[in-house]
């Protein structure tokens, strides 16, 4: 299968590859988190961030090629910028960040009420 025949989804600590034509799942890779996943494909690699860590995956097999814990930077949301995707994919991260901010604001309001 070619990468052009796949679509990649980042969801709840996993990256999933689906057949673009049928929607059938081709593979799934758990990234050791249950958090939001930001995923970008460039140069025949998938770069995915979750829980303050970054992974590089093989797009055909889903195998982890490398992983960096980004030690010392915390576990917040991380965006990915490469030469080919600057600006792409950041909308999902902004939406997730806004959702978390609103959730936190609601929790503060609930505890002070």
Helices and strands as residue ranges (DSSP letters): G 3-5, E 6-11, E 14-19, E 25-30, E 38-42, E 45-50, E 53-57, E 64-68, H 90-112
